[in-house]
Amino acid sequence: MIHHLNCGTMREIDPGNGLPPARALNHCLLVETDDAGLVLVETGFGTPDVSRREETLGRTFLDRTEAVLDPGETAVRQISRLGFRPADVRHIVLTHLDLDHTGGLPDFPDATVHVHDAELRTATGVGGHPEHTLRYRPAHWAHRPHWSTYTAQKGNVWFGFDAIEPAGLPPDVLLIPLAGHTPGHCAVAVRAGERWLLHAGDAFYHHGQIGPERWTMPLWEALEEITETDRPLRLANQSRLRELVRDHGEEVDVFSAHDPWAFARLAA
């Protein structure tokens, strides 16, 4: 079973195209597996962000996003309401290490955290200096998570994309490298019965960018440009996602991390 969780409501967005205004959010997945326990895809904001918000997120981020930081929206609280224990989350799979995707890590200190090697090296400054602190917040991994890192694995292909099989997880959960937003950004593919879900993280921001009926949100797309690390690669990967939706839309449901309209459809 797969649960769609909103792990962090943020500022309201008016798309200006007939859709109702809605608040941006942090779209996470909780995957029940037969042998690997619970798998959490993304973590959104965690309990330390609620109690120590300026330390873990920073005033600039808080002012820009208007994050609500409701303790009831944290993954650990939602998982408890579903009848599970935090320790049941044995694996966390992250698209990347931006602060709005990693806040819940301290709530699951014993989980194995799966992430691309280039992302962890960039975020922790291994081999160089980390990106600006508006993006990466070391407080989210000060508890020393059990990292499991990966590089591209040639030969593993998923709908034409390179695919990485995270250690200890069933083949129904895959990392799909889609760099550009950050150096080690990945999507996460999860099999849902006869279809696949593709959590594309921040590879795009709203479904109008990849769907058959194209529409724009200038402010959100300007934010994409501000936060990108490799523009040609980001745009190329968005183009590949459009092709995936065009050619395999009946087999794969593609969504991004903060799109509230896609979340409402999938959570329903």
ChimeraX attribute file (.defattr): number of C-alpha atoms within 10 A of each C-alpha:
attribute: neighborCount
match mode: 1-to-1
recipient: residues
	/A:1	10
	/A:2	17
	/A:3	15
	/A:4	16
	/A:5	24
	/A:6	25
	/A:7	29
	/A:8	28
	/A:9	23
	/A:10	18
	/A:11	14
	/A:12	14
	/A:13	16
	/A:14	12
	/A:15	18
	/A:16	11
	/A:17	11
	/A:18	7
	/A:19	9
	/A:20	10
	/A:21	14
	/A:22	17
	/A:23	17
	/A:24	22
	/A:25	25
	/A:26	24
	/A:27	27
	/A:28	26
	/A:29	23
	/A:30	21
	/A:31	22
	/A:32	16
	/A:33	15
	/A:34	9
	/A:35	9
	/A:36	15
	/A:37	15
	/A:38	24
	/A:39	23
	/A:40	25
	/A:41	28
	/A:42	31
	/A:43	31
	/A:44	27
	/A:45	34
	/A:46	31
	/A:47	22
	/A:48	22
	/A:49	25
	/A:50	18
	/A:51	12
	/A:52	11
	/A:53	18
	/A:54	14
	/A:55	12
	/A:56	20
	/A:57	26
	/A:58	16
	/A:59	12
	/A:60	10
	/A:61	16
	/A:62	15
	/A:63	10
	/A:64	10
	/A:65	14
	/A:66	14
	/A:67	21
	/A:68	15
	/A:69	21
	/A:70	15
	/A:71	19
	/A:72	14
	/A:73	21
	/A:74	25
	/A:75	30
	/A:76	25
	/A:77	18
	/A:78	18
	/A:79	20
	/A:80	12
	/A:81	11
	/A:82	9
	/A:83	8
	/A:84	14
	/A:85	13
	/A:86	19
	/A:87	15
	/A:88	17
	/A:89	24
	/A:90	19
	/A:91	26
	/A:92	25
	/A:93	25
	/A:94	26
	/A:95	30
	/A:96	28
	/A:97	26
	/A:98	20
	/A:99	24
	/A:100	26
	/A:101	27
	/A:102	24
	/A:103	29
	/A:104	25
	/A:105	28
	/A:106	22
	/A:107	22
	/A:108	23
	/A:109	18
	/A:110	18
	/A:111	23
	/A:112	19
	/A:113	23
	/A:114	23
	/A:115	24
	/A:116	28
	/A:117	17
	/A:118	18
	/A:119	24
	/A:120	21
	/A:121	17
	/A:122	19
	/A:123	24
	/A:124	17
	/A:125	12
	/A:126	11
	/A:127	8
	/A:128	10
	/A:129	11
	/A:130	15
	/A:131	15
	/A:132	9
	/A:133	13
	/A:134	13
	/A:135	16
	/A:136	22
	/A:137	23
	/A:138	16
	/A:139	18
	/A:140	24
	/A:141	18
	/A:142	10
	/A:143	14
	/A:144	13
	/A:145	17
	/A:146	15
	/A:147	16
	/A:148	17
	/A:149	16
	/A:150	20
	/A:151	13
	/A:152	15
	/A:153	12
	/A:154	9
	/A:155	9
	/A:156	13
	/A:157	12
	/A:158	13
	/A:159	11
	/A:160	9
	/A:161	15
	/A:162	17
	/A:163	23
	/A:164	25
	/A:165	17
	/A:166	20
	/A:167	14
	/A:168	11
	/A:169	16
	/A:170	15
	/A:171	13
	/A:172	13
	/A:173	24
	/A:174	23
	/A:175	28
	/A:176	25
	/A:177	24
	/A:178	27
	/A:179	27
	/A:180	23
	/A:181	25
	/A:182	25
	/A:183	22
	/A:184	23
	/A:185	27
	/A:186	29
	/A:187	27
	/A:188	23
	/A:189	24
	/A:190	23
	/A:191	18
	/A:192	16
	/A:193	9
	/A:194	7
	/A:195	13
	/A:196	18
	/A:197	20
	/A:198	21
	/A:199	26
	/A:200	24
	/A:201	27
	/A:202	28
	/A:203	26
	/A:204	24
	/A:205	20
	/A:206	23
	/A:207	20
	/A:208	15
	/A:209	18
	/A:210	22
	/A:211	17
	/A:212	12
	/A:213	8
	/A:214	9
	/A:215	15
	/A:216	14
	/A:217	16
	/A:218	10
	/A:219	10
	/A:220	15
	/A:221	14
	/A:222	10
	/A:223	11
	/A:224	18
	/A:225	13
	/A:226	11
	/A:227	14
	/A:228	19
	/A:229	16
	/A:230	14
	/A:231	16
	/A:232	11
	/A:233	16
	/A:234	23
	/A:235	17
	/A:236	14
	/A:237	20
	/A:238	19
	/A:239	13
	/A:240	16
	/A:241	22
	/A:242	19
	/A:243	15
	/A:244	20
	/A:245	17
	/A:246	13
	/A:247	12
	/A:248	12
	/A:249	15
	/A:250	10
	/A:251	16
	/A:252	20
	/A:253	19
	/A:254	22
	/A:255	25
	/A:256	22
	/A:257	27
	/A:258	24
	/A:259	21
	/A:260	23
	/A:261	19
	/A:262	17
	/A:263	21
	/A:264	12
	/A:265	8
	/A:266	13
	/A:267	13
	/A:268	6
